[in-house]
């Protein structure tokens, strides 16, 4: 990912005979932090909120399922 300019740059790698063009990406996750090519924190916030909401659903399901299981036994 190249940050700071919007020039149409093409990056390639070669291993002697073969030359491969590297793909362009817009989001990179490194050490748990999402970095976008526009260097804004929106993707990080979206992923953190998604993880938080899934955790809340999981905890609530465990509580509700525990109550239902205890009442039916």
C-alpha positions in Angstrom: 0.0 0.0 0.0 1.3 3.4 -0.8 0.0 6.3 1.2 0.2 10.0 0.4 -0.3 10.2 -3.3 -2.8 9.1 -6.0 -0.4 8.5 -8.8 -1.2 5.5 -11.0 1.9 3.5 -9.9 2.3 -0.1 -10.9 4.5 -2.3 -8.7 6.0 -5.6 -9.9 8.0 -8.5 -8.6 10.2 -10.8 -10.6 11.9 -14.1 -9.8 14.1 -14.3 -12.9 11.7 -15.5 -15.6 8.3 -14.5 -14.3 7.1 -10.9 -13.6 4.0 -10.5 -11.4 2.1 -7.3 -11.0 1.2 -6.7 -7.3 -2.5 -6.0 -6.6 -3.7 -2.7 -5.3 -5.3 -2.8 -1.9 -7.3 -0.2 0.0 -7.3 -1.7 3.6 -4.4 -3.4 5.4 -4.6 -5.0 8.9 -1.4 -5.0 10.8 -1.1 -5.7 14.5 -4.9 -5.5 14.9 -5.1 -2.0 13.5 -6.8 -1.3 10.2 -5.0 1.2 7.9 -6.8 2.5 4.8 -5.2 4.2 1.8 -6.9 7.5 2.8 -5.6 7.2 6.4 -8.9 7.6 8.1 -10.0 5.7 11.2 -13.5 4.8 9.9 -12.6 1.1 9.1 -11.0 0.7 12.5 -14.2 2.0 14.2 -16.5 -0.2 12.1 -14.5 -3.3 12.9 -14.3 -2.4 16.6 -18.1 -1.8 16.8 -18.8 -5.1 14.9 -16.6 -7.0 17.4 -18.3 -5.3 20.3 -21.8 -6.0 19.0 -21.0 -9.7 18.4 -19.6 -10.0 21.9 -22.8 -8.5 23.4 -25.0 -10.9 21.3 -22.9 -13.8 22.5 -23.1 -12.8 26.2 -26.8 -12.2 26.0 -27.4 -15.5 24.2 -25.5 -17.4 27.0 -27.6 -15.6 29.7 -30.9 -16.2 28.0 -30.1 -19.8 27.1 -28.9 -20.5 30.6 -32.2 -19.2 32.0 -34.3 -21.2 29.5 -32.3 -24.4 30.2 -32.6 -24.1 34.0 -36.4 -23.6 33.8 -37.0 -26.6 31.5 -34.9 -29.0 33.6 
